[in-house]
Amino acid sequence: MNPTIMFGSNTKAALPHLLVNNVGIIIALVIVLGESLCSVESFKFELNSGGAKCVAEDMKIHTMNVGKYDITNPNDAQPLPDSHRVNVRVTSIGGNTYHLGEKVASGQFSFVAGEAGDYIACFRAVEHDPPITLTIDFDWKLGVKTIGGNNVAKQSQVEIMVLQLKQMQESASSIREEMINLRLGQEKGEEFDLKSLHRIFLLSYISIFIILSVAGMQLMHLKRFFEKKKLI
């Protein structure tokens, strides 16, 4: 049986890079800023025994994800029966598995998207005779707001902060290298200009020497000419 796919809207979240040395301060600031920079998808759907349904989200690389799901108990006075179980798998478009739950009644997951594209959470109900219908509550949070109040996201928090700091470090290193290259280029230009100036001075002295030598030779020639003509 082919699963049904439900596509949710994805709000593109962006978080400014924060140049703060204390990771705890960074996380606190992110929690404050993240109240409006998030996307929350909440679903409640029914699933028949042996059936499957999938939820797809399109996201950018490094997007943070936190999700949780549970099967509604049809009789609150009794424990959830063993027949109410699902297999859950969260995968990327590249085929990488980020979460796997087998024959579970509830669960949660968190990860940072390692690639851009569609991420799909598929739920498949276990077989049961006679068939039954399960009701599943599913929350999928994307972006910054997932950091606040979710213990499951602690590892992802650190990963996002480390990633951002690495990106800033790479940017700073790139700028520093560019400045060094510009400085080296400037020094080479100054050295070339200095050499050119020395050459100009040398050529000027040589030109003056040649002009004076020619003038001297011309004067000597004129003197001899006048002497032969007995003009002087």
PEQUIJO-V575792 format. One line per field, one symbol per residue. phi: phi as a letter, one per 20 degrees, with the letter a starting at -180 (. if undefined). psi: psi as a letter, one per 40 degrees, with the letter a starting at -180 (. if undefined). burial: I if it has 24 or more other C-alpha atoms within 12 Angstrom, else O. A space follows every 10 residues. Layout:
phi->???
psi->???
burial->???
This chain:
phi->.ffeddedfc efdccffdec fefffgffff ffffgddbcc dcccbdbegn ebbcddcebe fmfecccbbb efffcffcff fffeccdcbd cefenfedbb cdldebrbbb adgebepfdc dddcfffbcf fcdeddecdc dcoeffffmc ffegffgfff ffffffffff ffffffffff ffffffffff ffffffffff ffffffffff ffffffffff ffffffffel ec
psi->hhihhhhiih hhihhihhgh dhdddddddd dddedegihh hhihiihihe iiiihihhii iehihhiiii hhhegdeiih idegiihhhh iideehheih hhfidiiiii ihheiiahhh hhhhiiiihi iihihhhhhh hiaddedheh deeddddddd dddddddddd dddddddddd dddddddddd dddddddddd dddddddddd dddddddddd ddddddddef e.
burial->OOOOOIOIOI OOIIIOOIOO OOOOOIIOII IOIIOOIIII IOIOIIIIII IIIIIIIIII IIIIIIIIII IIOOOOOOOO OOIIIIIIII IIOOOOOIII IOIIIIIIII IIIIOOOIII IIIIIIOOOO OOIIIIIIII IIIIIIIIOO OOIIOIIIII IIIIOOOOOO OOOOOOOOOO OOOOOOOOOO OOOOOOOOOO OOOOOOOOOO OOOOOOOOOO OOOOOOOOOO OO
